Amino acid sequence: MSDLLTTAQVARLLGRSRQRIGQLIDAGQLPAVRLGRRWMVERADLQTVLRPVGRPRLTPKAEPVTPAPYFRPSPFA
């Protein structure tokens, strides 16, 4: 038997609201099944969509770019 999660559990895992999880289900971005009055998400399905739905992937910080000095052309040139 597959491991089913409620929308509240999915919301907690993803750090999103239950309403946002419902929106993702309605949009077809998060596969879910309806059991009675509850939407249930299979853990395996959650793992497949976790990267696009979850928090953005952290990348190493790039070196800060120093802005060019402000140069104002002379009106007399």
Contacts in CASP RR format, 6 or more apart in sequence:
PFRMAT RR
TARGET T0000
AUTHOR 0000-0000-0000
METHOD contacts of the structure
MODEL  1
MSDLLTTAQVARLLGRSRQRIGQLIDAGQLPAVRLGRRWMVERADLQTVL
RPVGRPRLTPKAEPVTPAPYFRPSPFA
2 42 0 8 1.000
2 43 0 8 1.000
2 44 0 8 1.000
3 42 0 8 1.000
3 43 0 8 1.000
3 44 0 8 1.000
4 33 0 8 1.000
4 35 0 8 1.000
4 40 0 8 1.000
4 41 0 8 1.000
4 42 0 8 1.000
4 43 0 8 1.000
5 13 0 8 1.000
5 40 0 8 1.000
5 41 0 8 1.000
5 42 0 8 1.000
5 43 0 8 1.000
5 46 0 8 1.000
6 38 0 8 1.000
6 39 0 8 1.000
6 40 0 8 1.000
6 41 0 8 1.000
7 18 0 8 1.000
7 21 0 8 1.000
7 22 0 8 1.000
7 25 0 8 1.000
7 32 0 8 1.000
7 38 0 8 1.000
7 39 0 8 1.000
7 41 0 8 1.000
8 18 0 8 1.000
10 21 0 8 1.000
10 30 0 8 1.000
10 41 0 8 1.000
10 46 0 8 1.000
11 17 0 8 1.000
11 18 0 8 1.000
11 20 0 8 1.000
11 21 0 8 1.000
13 46 0 8 1.000
14 21 0 8 1.000
14 50 0 8 1.000
14 53 0 8 1.000
14 54 0 8 1.000
14 55 0 8 1.000
15 54 0 8 1.000
15 55 0 8 1.000
16 53 0 8 1.000
16 54 0 8 1.000
21 30 0 8 1.000
21 39 0 8 1.000
21 41 0 8 1.000
22 30 0 8 1.000
22 39 0 8 1.000
24 30 0 8 1.000
24 53 0 8 1.000
25 32 0 8 1.000
25 39 0 8 1.000
25 41 0 8 1.000
29 49 0 8 1.000
29 52 0 8 1.000
29 53 0 8 1.000
30 41 0 8 1.000
30 45 0 8 1.000
30 46 0 8 1.000
30 49 0 8 1.000
30 53 0 8 1.000
31 41 0 8 1.000
31 42 0 8 1.000
31 45 0 8 1.000
31 49 0 8 1.000
32 39 0 8 1.000
32 40 0 8 1.000
32 41 0 8 1.000
32 45 0 8 1.000
33 39 0 8 1.000
33 40 0 8 1.000
33 42 0 8 1.000
34 40 0 8 1.000
51 57 0 8 1.000
END
